[in-house]
Amino acid sequence: MAEHGAKPDLSGADLHIAVVVSREEDDVARRLLRGALGVFEEHGVEDPDIFWVADALAMPVTALALAEKGGHDAIVCLGCVIRGETFRFEVIANQTAQGLMQVQLDTGVPIAFGLLTTEDRDQAQARSGPKHNKGAEAAEAAIEMANLLRTIQG
């Protein structure tokens, strides 16, 4: 019996990864990006391609264009949406997550979801800091999934 993925393969030396970053809540997004870049450096991913977009809703179409163009083993999407007083938060969070899921299912390119959806700025800061950085976690997930899919696809 062969078992794959029980221990994540985080070797990134031969991976080409794209990062899509929302400019909304720019300070938090930059902290998430720093976390992701630190993980890439730690695991040998060289020169990730970074694409800045206006907001979270622009992530799915950007990820789709990158996946369809080819050349990336995985895509990491980073950003932050903080709940406000309107229904906008739910729409953005749900539509972005659904769109990114559809892109990876349609193209076979793994997409790591690093979009923070928080109640307030304090939660966003806590999840983008040096100790608990969701950008770093998304980067690790991207490396792991790219390697797992390579194993599956032979």
N, C-alpha and C positions, 0 to 999 in steps of 0.2 A: 504494500500500500504506500503510495507516494503522498506526502503531505506538503502543501505549499502555503506559505504565508503565516505559519504559526509564529515564526520569528521574522519581523519585517526586514526586508533587504533594503538598506538605506544607502547603498553604494550609488553615487550619482556621477561618477567620473565620465561616463559616456552618454549622459542624458542631456537633452536640450529641452529646457522648460521655459514657457512664457508666463509672465505675471501680468494680470490685468488689475489696475488699481483705480478705484473711484476717488475723484478729487473732493467729493462731499465729505465733510468732517476731516479735512486735510491733515490736521495734526495727528489724529488717530490713525489714519491711513498710512502716514509715513512711519509711524511706530510699528505697525503691522508689517510693512515692507522691510524695515530694518530687521525684524525678527526672522522673516522669510530669508532674507539675504544671508543672515548669519548661519542659518541651517544649510543653505546651499553651499556656502564656503566650507562649513564643517564636513560636509559629505561629498565634496568634490565636484559639485555642479558648477561649471564655468560659464560665465557670461549669459545669465538668463536674459531673455528679451522682455523689457518692461514697457507696457502700454498703459498710459493714463487716459481715463475716460471721465466724462462729465459727472456721471452719477451711477448708482447701482443698476438702474434699468438699462444702461448701455453695456453692461457686462455680457449678457447672453449673445447679443449680435456680434460683439467683438470676439468672444470666445469661439463662436461659430465660424467666423471668418478665419481665425487662426487655425482651428481644427481642420477646416476644409482645405486650406492652403497646404497643410502638411508641414513636416519639419520639426514639430514639437512632440515630445513624448508625453507631456502632461501640461496642463494649464492651471495656474493658481489664481483665484479671484479674491481680491482683498478690498475691504472698505468697511464703512460703518454707517448704520442708520439708527438714529436715536428717536425714540417715541416722542411724538409731539401731541398736540391737542386734537388732531384730526385723524381720519381713517387712512391717511397717506402711508403711514408706517407699515400697516398690514399689507396694503397693496404692493408697496415696493418690496418688502421682504418676501412675500409669497410669490410674486411674479418673477423676481430675480432667481429665487431658488428653483422654481419650476422650469424657467427657461434654461438655466445651467444644467439641470438634470436632463432635460430633453436633448441639449447639445451633446452631452457625453453619451447618451444612449444612441443617438442618431449617427455619431461619428466614430465611436469607439475610443475617443481620446479622453482619458480621465481628467476630471476637473475637480480640484480641491476647493471647497467652499470656505472661504475665510472672510465672509461678510458678517461683521458683528451686528446683532440686532439687540439693542439695549434699551433699558428704561430711561437711563440718564447718562450724563457725561462721566460720572464717577465709575459706573460699570464699564463704560467704554475704555477709560483710562486703565482700570484694573486688568482688563482682558487684552490690553495692548502693551503692557509693561514688560520689563525684562524677565520677571519670574513666571508669568502666565501669559505668554504671547500667542494669541490664536493665529497670527501670521506664521509663526514658527511651526505651529502644529499643522497648518495647512500645507506648508512646504514639505514637511515630513510625509504627510499623507500622499502628496503628489509623487514624491520619489518612490515611496513604497508601491503605489498603484502602477506607476510606469514599469517598475521592475516585475511586478506580479503579472501584468498583462503580457510582457515580453516572454515570461516563462510559459504562460498558457498558450501563446501564439507560436511559440517555438522559434 
